[in-house]
Amino acid sequence: MAVEVVAARTGEITKSVEVVGTLMPKFEVEVKTEYSGIVTEVYVTEWVRVRKGAPLAKLDSREVEASVAAARAAVLRANVTAQRAEREYERSVKLKGAGLATQQNLDDARTEREAAAAALEAAKAQLEAVEARLAKTVIRAPMDGVVAERRVNVGDLVENMGSPQPMFRIVDNRLLELTLTVPSTKLSELRVGQPLTFETDAIPGKTFAGSIRHINPAAEEVSRSVKLVADIPNPSEELKAGLFVKGRILTGRRTGVLQVPRSALQSWDVKGGAAVVFVLENEIARRREVRTGDAAGELVEIVTGVSPGEPVITGGAFNLRDGDRVRVTPAKGA
């Protein structure tokens, strides 16, 4: 009987948990206005990169500018009144010392000085408020990123923060977030910081990496699954938000592990860790019961039953019996 043979060999074996998920930006923001108004300028288009603080749009500011001018005039008037009240108070202090003014005159001057000082502070606060309001007629980027959506044009009326419609959406794709769901039975193998590798059909032939940042402490009641969140560095921005990915979380690595191909195993009880293999001894197939351990891809760990270097039959072993004479043929593709 013709068979194919592979030598059992030692090597590195990794344990991993298979996962799927969708990439999303870790940092994104919907930009709205704090005040209602008419858009008079739009400075950016979609897909342009902006820095934090860059102007995105401007609202009609004529009324606010008038309020700023009025508030500045009010500060000037209040400042003059405060200076006059201060001089009157100092004069009353001198007159009281010379016996030319009563205590009541001094108290009245002190009261006027305090009232004028308070009025000046109130005018300054009002000026600060309207100047802040004027500054907010320019809508600025709250973070670095790319303008993913622009929903306003010159002449549009935009509403204040209560509106559900944002003016812009800014996305930073340089750090993505991958949300994953794994069975709760795998929870004991998972740790924050474990490396993750994945692929996406959108970029064939390339593997990307990240690490586990958060493991939900509670499992979902219905599915008994646990959600994980991984951080995916994306400095080149090759990956895009919304891509579906398939990957694996590396949960362990061992070296010097004896392994054979899956195709060598007969009657493999994966859960019980038991199987049968046929080993080639002087052109005779010998049946061996083995104990199996972890599997990684097409290789399976052999705990007992086979020694390193022993030739294990991989092709043509299905109909073999212990003691059958066999003829070795080259493996397919060899």
C-alpha positions as CSV (number, residue, x, y, z in Angstrom):
1,M,0.0,0.0,0.0
2,A,1.4,3.4,-1.0
3,V,1.6,6.0,1.8
4,E,3.1,9.4,2.5
5,V,5.3,9.9,5.5
6,V,6.4,13.0,7.5
7,A,8.9,12.9,10.4
8,A,7.6,14.0,13.8
9,R,9.5,17.2,14.7
10,T,9.8,19.7,17.5
11,G,9.0,23.3,17.1
12,E,7.1,26.3,18.4
13,I,3.4,26.1,19.1
14,T,1.1,29.0,19.7
15,K,-2.3,29.0,21.3
16,S,-4.8,31.5,20.0
17,V,-8.5,32.5,20.0
18,E,-10.1,33.1,16.7
19,V,-12.1,36.4,16.5
20,V,-13.9,38.6,14.0
21,G,-14.9,42.2,14.3
22,T,-15.3,45.6,12.7
23,L,-12.8,48.4,12.9
24,M,-13.9,51.8,14.2
25,P,-12.0,55.0,14.9
26,K,-11.0,55.3,18.6
27,F,-11.3,59.1,18.3
28,E,-14.1,60.8,16.3
29,V,-16.3,63.8,17.0
30,E,-19.5,65.4,15.7
31,V,-19.0,69.2,15.6
32,K,-22.1,71.3,16.4
33,T,-22.6,75.0,17.3
34,E,-23.4,76.3,20.7
35,Y,-25.5,79.1,19.1
36,S,-28.0,79.3,16.3
37,G,-27.0,81.4,13.3
38,I,-26.5,81.7,9.5
39,V,-23.4,80.2,8.0
40,T,-21.4,82.9,6.3
41,E,-18.2,81.0,5.6
42,V,-17.2,77.3,5.2
43,Y,-13.4,76.8,5.2
44,V,-13.0,73.0,4.6
45,T,-14.3,70.3,2.4
46,E,-14.7,66.6,3.1
47,W,-11.6,64.4,3.3
48,V,-9.2,67.2,4.2
49,R,-7.0,66.9,7.2
50,V,-7.4,69.5,10.0
51,R,-5.5,70.3,13.1
52,K,-7.0,71.0,16.5
53,G,-8.2,74.6,16.6
54,A,-8.4,75.0,12.8
55,P,-11.4,77.1,11.6
56,L,-14.1,75.0,9.9
57,A,-16.9,77.5,9.4
58,K,-18.1,80.9,10.5
59,L,-21.6,82.2,11.5
60,D,-23.1,85.6,11.0
61,S,-21.5,87.7,13.8
62,R,-22.8,91.2,13.1
63,E,-25.2,91.3,16.1
64,V,-22.5,89.8,18.4
65,E,-19.9,92.3,17.2
66,A,-22.4,95.1,18.1
67,S,-22.8,93.6,21.5
68,V,-19.1,93.5,22.0
69,A,-18.7,97.2,21.0
70,A,-21.5,98.1,23.5
71,A,-19.9,96.0,26.3
72,R,-16.5,97.7,25.7
73,A,-18.1,101.1,25.9
74,A,-19.9,100.1,29.2
75,V,-16.5,99.0,30.6
76,L,-15.0,102.4,29.8
77,R,-17.9,104.2,31.5
78,A,-17.8,102.0,34.5
79,N,-14.0,102.5,34.8
80,V,-14.5,106.3,34.7
81,T,-17.1,106.1,37.4
82,A,-14.9,103.8,39.5
83,Q,-12.0,106.2,39.3
84,R,-14.2,109.1,40.3
85,A,-15.5,107.2,43.3
86,E,-12.0,106.3,44.3
87,R,-10.9,109.9,44.3
88,E,-14.0,111.0,46.2
89,Y,-13.3,108.3,48.9
90,E,-9.7,109.4,49.2
91,R,-10.9,113.1,49.5
92,S,-13.4,112.1,52.2
93,V,-10.7,110.3,54.2
94,K,-8.5,113.5,54.2
95,L,-11.5,115.7,55.1
96,K,-12.5,113.3,58.0
97,G,-8.9,113.4,59.3
98,A,-9.0,117.2,59.2
99,G,-12.4,117.3,61.0
100,L,-14.1,118.7,58.0
101,A,-16.3,115.7,57.2
102,T,-18.5,113.4,59.3
103,Q,-18.3,109.6,59.6
104,Q,-21.5,109.5,57.6
105,N,-19.8,111.4,54.8
106,L,-16.9,108.9,54.8
107,D,-19.2,105.8,54.9
108,D,-21.2,107.2,52.0
109,A,-18.0,107.7,50.0
110,R,-16.8,104.1,50.8
111,T,-20.2,102.7,49.7
112,E,-20.0,104.6,46.4
113,R,-16.5,103.4,45.8
114,E,-17.5,99.7,46.4
115,A,-20.6,100.1,44.2
116,A,-18.5,101.6,41.4
117,A,-15.9,98.8,41.7
118,A,-18.6,96.2,41.6
119,A,-20.2,97.8,38.5
120,L,-16.8,97.8,36.8
121,E,-16.3,94.1,37.5
122,A,-19.8,93.3,36.2
123,A,-19.1,95.3,33.0
124,K,-15.9,93.4,32.5
125,A,-17.6,90.1,33.0
126,Q,-20.3,91.1,30.5
127,L,-17.5,92.0,28.0
128,E,-15.8,88.7,28.5
129,A,-19.1,86.9,27.9
130,V,-19.9,88.6,24.6
131,E,-16.3,88.3,23.4
132,A,-16.5,84.5,24.1
133,R,-19.8,84.5,22.2
134,L,-18.1,86.3,19.3
135,A,-15.2,83.8,19.3
136,K,-17.7,80.9,19.1
137,T,-19.1,82.3,15.8
138,V,-16.0,80.6,14.3
139,I,-16.5,76.9,14.5
140,R,-13.2,75.2,15.1
141,A,-11.9,71.6,15.0
142,P,-11.8,70.1,18.5
143,M,-9.1,67.6,17.6
144,D,-6.7,66.6,14.9
145,G,-8.2,64.4,12.2
146,V,-9.9,64.2,8.8
147,V,-13.2,65.8,7.9
148,A,-15.3,62.7,7.2
149,E,-18.6,64.6,6.7
150,R,-19.5,68.2,5.9
151,R,-23.2,68.9,6.3
152,V,-23.4,72.7,6.0
153,N,-23.1,75.3,3.2
154,V,-23.0,79.0,3.2
155,G,-26.5,80.4,3.9
156,D,-27.6,77.4,6.0
157,L,-29.3,78.1,9.3
158,V,-27.7,76.0,12.0
159,E,-29.3,75.3,15.4
160,N,-27.7,75.2,18.8
161,M,-26.4,72.1,20.7
162,G,-29.9,70.7,21.0
163,S,-30.0,69.9,17.3
164,P,-29.3,66.3,16.4
165,Q,-27.7,67.3,13.1
166,P,-23.9,68.0,13.3
167,M,-22.2,70.4,11.1
168,F,-19.1,68.3,10.6
169,R,-17.8,64.8,11.6
170,I,-14.1,64.6,12.2
171,V,-12.3,61.2,12.4
172,D,-8.8,60.3,13.4
173,N,-7.9,57.0,11.8
174,R,-4.4,56.9,13.2
175,L,-5.6,54.8,16.1
176,L,-8.5,52.4,15.5
177,E,-10.6,50.4,17.9
178,L,-11.6,46.8,17.2
179,T,-14.6,45.4,19.2
180,L,-14.6,41.6,19.4
181,T,-16.9,39.0,20.9
182,V,-15.5,35.7,22.3
183,P,-17.2,32.7,24.1
184,S,-17.1,33.0,27.8
185,T,-15.4,29.6,27.9
186,K,-12.3,31.3,26.5
187,L,-12.2,34.0,29.1
188,S,-9.6,32.3,31.3
189,E,-7.1,32.4,28.4
190,L,-7.5,36.1,27.8
191,R,-5.5,39.0,29.3
192,V,-5.3,42.7,28.8
193,G,-2.2,43.5,26.7
194,Q,-2.2,40.2,24.7
195,P,-1.2,40.7,21.0
196,L,-3.7,40.4,18.2
197,T,-3.1,39.8,14.5
198,F,-5.8,40.0,11.8
199,E,-6.4,40.3,8.1
200,T,-9.1,42.0,6.0
201,D,-10.3,41.2,2.5
202,A,-10.0,44.9,1.7
203,I,-6.2,44.5,1.8
204,P,-5.4,41.0,0.8
205,G,-2.0,39.4,1.7
206,K,-1.3,41.7,4.6
207,T,-1.4,41.0,8.3
208,F,-2.0,43.8,10.9
209,A,-1.4,43.8,14.6
210,G,-2.8,45.4,17.8
211,S,-3.3,44.5,21.5
212,I,-6.2,43.9,23.8
213,R,-7.0,47.0,25.8
214,H,-10.2,46.1,27.7
215,I,-12.1,42.9,28.6
216,N,-15.7,43.4,29.6
217,P,-16.0,42.0,33.2
218,A,-19.6,40.8,32.5
219,A,-20.8,38.2,29.9
220,E,-23.9,38.8,27.9
221,E,-26.9,36.9,29.3
222,V,-28.2,35.4,26.1
223,S,-25.1,34.5,24.2
224,R,-22.8,33.9,27.2
225,S,-20.1,35.8,25.2
226,V,-17.7,38.4,26.4
227,K,-16.8,41.6,24.5
228,L,-13.2,42.8,24.1
229,V,-11.8,46.0,22.8
230,A,-8.4,46.1,21.0
231,D,-6.3,49.1,20.1
232,I,-5.0,49.0,16.5
233,P,-2.2,51.5,15.6
234,N,-2.7,52.8,12.1
235,P,-0.1,55.5,11.5
236,S,-0.2,55.1,7.7
237,E,-4.0,55.2,7.8
238,E,-4.1,52.2,5.4
239,L,-6.9,50.7,7.4
240,K,-10.2,52.4,7.3
241,A,-13.1,52.5,9.8
242,G,-15.9,50.1,9.0
243,L,-13.7,47.3,7.6
244,F,-14.6,43.7,8.7
245,V,-11.6,41.7,9.9
246,K,-10.8,38.1,10.9
247,G,-8.0,37.5,13.4
248,R,-6.6,35.7,16.4
249,I,-5.5,36.6,19.9
250,L,-2.2,35.0,20.9
251,T,-2.8,33.5,24.3
252,G,0.4,31.4,24.7
253,R,3.6,30.3,23.1
254,R,5.8,27.2,23.8
255,T,9.0,26.0,22.1
256,G,10.4,22.4,21.8
257,V,7.0,20.9,21.3
258,L,6.7,17.7,19.4
259,Q,4.2,18.0,16.6
260,V,2.8,16.0,13.7
261,P,0.3,17.0,10.9
262,R,-3.4,16.7,11.6
263,S,-3.6,14.3,8.6
264,A,-1.6,11.8,10.6
265,L,-4.2,11.4,13.3
266,Q,-6.8,8.7,13.2
267,S,-9.9,8.5,15.5
268,W,-8.9,11.8,17.1
269,D,-10.8,12.6,20.3
270,V,-10.0,16.4,20.4
271,K,-11.7,16.9,23.8
272,G,-10.2,13.8,25.4
273,G,-6.8,14.4,23.9
274,A,-6.4,10.9,22.4
275,A,-5.7,9.6,18.9
276,V,-4.1,6.9,16.8
277,V,-1.2,7.3,14.4
278,F,0.7,4.8,12.2
279,V,4.5,4.9,12.5
280,L,6.7,3.5,9.7
281,E,9.1,0.8,10.9
282,N,11.2,-1.0,8.2
283,E,8.4,-0.6,5.6
284,I,5.8,-1.9,8.2
285,A,3.0,0.3,9.5
286,R,2.8,0.2,13.3
287,R,-0.3,1.4,15.1
288,R,0.4,3.8,18.1
289,E,-2.0,5.3,20.5
290,V,-0.9,8.8,21.3
291,R,-1.9,11.6,23.7
292,T,-2.5,15.0,22.0
293,G,-2.2,18.5,23.2
294,D,-2.7,21.9,21.6
295,A,-3.2,22.4,17.9
296,A,-1.9,25.2,15.8
297,G,-3.0,25.4,12.2
298,E,-2.2,22.1,10.6
299,L,0.1,20.8,13.3
300,V,-0.9,19.0,16.5
301,E,1.1,18.5,19.7
302,I,2.0,14.9,20.6
303,V,2.4,14.5,24.3
304,T,3.2,10.8,24.4
305,G,3.4,7.9,21.9
306,V,5.8,9.2,19.3
307,S,9.5,10.2,19.5
308,P,11.1,13.1,17.6
309,G,12.2,12.1,14.2
310,E,10.0,9.0,13.9
311,P,8.3,8.7,10.4
312,V,4.6,9.2,10.8
313,I,2.2,8.2,8.0
314,T,0.1,11.1,6.9
315,G,-1.4,10.0,3.5
316,G,-3.0,6.6,2.9
317,A,-3.3,5.7,6.6
318,F,-7.1,5.5,6.6
319,N,-7.3,1.8,5.6
320,L,-4.1,0.6,7.3
321,R,-4.0,-2.0,9.9
322,D,-1.1,-2.7,12.3
323,G,1.6,-4.7,10.6
324,D,0.6,-3.8,7.0
325,R,3.6,-3.5,4.6
326,V,3.7,-0.2,2.9
327,R,5.6,1.7,0.2
328,V,6.5,5.3,0.7
329,T,5.6,7.7,-2.1
330,P,6.6,11.4,-2.3
331,A,4.1,13.8,-0.6
332,K,1.9,15.8,-2.9
333,G,3.7,19.0,-4.0
334,A,7.1,17.6,-3.0
